[in-house]
Amino acid sequence: MPAAPRALVFDLDQTLVRSPLDLRAMAQDLLVFLRDRGVAPPARDSRWSAPELARFVREQAPNLEDGFWQIALAHEQRALLQSELEPGALESLQAVRALGFRTAVWTNNGGAVTQTVLDRLALAPHLDLIVTRQEVRHLKPDPDGLRVIDERWPDLRETFVVGDSWVDGQAAAAGGVPFIAYRADQEELKRRGVRVWAAIARLIDLPALFS
């Protein structure tokens, strides 16, 4: 009997693609949108991330969700126009698939924008599954995307998450899977309590972790 399959789950921005998507600027615009409508979350020392604000809106002001996501989508669409392949992305995907891995992308971005990027940069044929914010109940760092993947692939033996951010690392940890940090800010990972299974500076080095 063949061994059960394994999966590598990739973040999108700054992992498979290099884009000017500025998540801090997005979060700031979203926060201004909420404050202007008198429903902003309480002030705190650490900044509010876009996923945290999305959860806040869903729970506290669902009537504002349409306007909220229009702002997020505008940021994503602007970044789409300037995105390019992360060096080694295609080669790495091809190599890990040759090792028998299933490949997925898991992003907080919208589905249409994500599909457009993957098609334009010829990444789509090398991915077995695409999980965007339309498929999940909660955004990363919530691990709900891993639930979607497990439901699609119930026969998986092992799953690894590859990403550049503490958000990816916390999502992996919450879902009980190893995190591979790609060009991540190690100090930020430590500050956030993210455990790293492996760290790589080049995507082309990823297959060697499993060969």
N, C-alpha and C positions, 0 to 999 in steps of 0.2 A: 504494500500500500504506500503511495507517495506521501511525503511529509506534508502536513498542513501548511498552507501558504502564509507568508508574512507580508506586511504592508509598510510602506514608507509614505507618510502623510506630510506634505509640504505646505508651508505658508506660501503666499503669493508675493506680495510687495516686499522688495529687498531680500527675497529668497530665490524664487524662480525668475522674477522680473525685477529690473531696476527701474524705479519710477520716482517722480518727484512728489508722491503723495505725502503730504505733511499732516500727520495725525494730530499733532498738537494744535496746528492752525484749525483743523476741522473741529476739534473739541472746543476750541475757544469760540468759534462761530456758533456752534450748537449751544454753548453756554449762554452767549449773548441772546440768541433766539429765545431761550427759556426765560432768562431774566427780563427781557422786554415784555414777556407775557405773565410775569409775576409768579412763576412756578419753579424757579431755579432751585437746585439742591443746596443744602447748607454749605457755608464756607468751611474750608479745612486747609491744613498745611500742604498736603499733597494735591496735585492737580487732578481734576476729574478727567477720566479718559472717555473717548467716544462710546465704547461698550458700556461703561458704567452709566453714562447719561442715557443711553438707549434703554437700559433696564429701568432707570428712574422714570422716563417718559411712559414706558409701557405700564408701569405700576401706578404712577401718580397723575399722569396727564395724557391718557390715550387719545384724547381729542386732538392733541398736537402732533401725533405721530407722522401724519402725512407731510406737514411742513418740515418737521425734523429730518425726515429721510430725504426730502428734496435737497436740503442743504448738504447732507452727506454725499448724495449722488452727484451733485455738482462738483464737489471736490474730486470724487473718483473719476468722473468723466474728463476733467481737466488733466489729471495725471495720466489717464489712458493715452491721450494724444502724444505724450512724450515718453512713454514707457519703452524699454528695450530689454532684450534678453540679459539676464544675469550671466556673467562669464561661466561657462562650463555647465549651464543648466541642461541643455539638450543631451550633451555627452553623458552627464551623470544619470539622467533619467533612462537613457538607453542602456547604460551599464548595469544599473540596479535591476532593471527589468530582465536583462540577460541572466542575472543571478537568481531569478525566480520571484522577485518581489512584485506585488501589486503596487500601483502608484496612485496617489490621490492628492488633490489640492484642497485645502481647507482654509477659507478666507472669510473675513468679516465683510468683504465687499459684496455689492449686489450681483445677482446672477447674470444679467445681461452684459454689464461692464466686464465681468470676469470672463465670460465666454468670448467676447470680442477680443480681449487681450490675448487669450490663449490661442484663438484662431489666427490672429494677425501675426503672432510670433511663432506659429507652428508648434506650439507645445501640446495642443489638444490631443493629437494622435498618440502621444506618449503618456497620457494619463487615463487611468481606468475609471476614475470617479472624481466628480467635482462637487464640493460642498460649499455653498455660499450662505449668506444670511437668510435667503429665502427657505433654506432647508432645515434651519435650526430654530429652536425655541429661544435660545439665549446665545449671545455672541461670546467669543473668547474674551477673557480668560475662563469663562464657563466651558466645561468639557463636552457640551451637548453635541458638538460635531462628531465626537468619537462614538456617541450613541448611534448617530446616523450611519457611520461607517460600519459599526458592529452589526447593525440591522441589515445592511446591504451585504456584508461579508461575514456571516456567522461562523464560518469555518476557519477564521484567522487563528494562527498559532501565536503570533506576536506582531505588535504594531509599534512603530517608532514615529515620533513627530520631529520634523526638521523646521527650524525657524530662526529668525534673527532677533526676536524680541522676548522680553520677560513675559509678555502676554501669552506667547506660544508656550513658553516653559511652564507657566502656571496652569495653562489648560492641559498640557500633557500630564503634569503631576496630579491634577485633580481627577484625570481620567485613568490614572494608574499605569501610564506608559512612559518609556524612556524618552528623554528630550535630547536631541542633537542640536547644539547651538552653532549657527552659521554666522560668522562675523558679528557676534553679539557683543554688547557692552558688558564685560564680565563684572565690573563693579556694580552695575545696575542689577544684574542677575543675583549677585550676592545680597544686595540690599533688599531685594524682593524675596529672598529665600528660595530661589529657584535652583533645583538640583540638576546638574548637567551630566548626562551619560557619556557624551563625547562632545568635543568642540573642534570645528574645522574652519579654516580660513579660505578654502577653495571648495566649490561644489564637486570638482573633479576628484577630490580626495574622499568623497563619501563612500564609493563602492569598496574602497580598501578596508573600511571598518568591518566588512562582512565577508571578505574573501580569505 
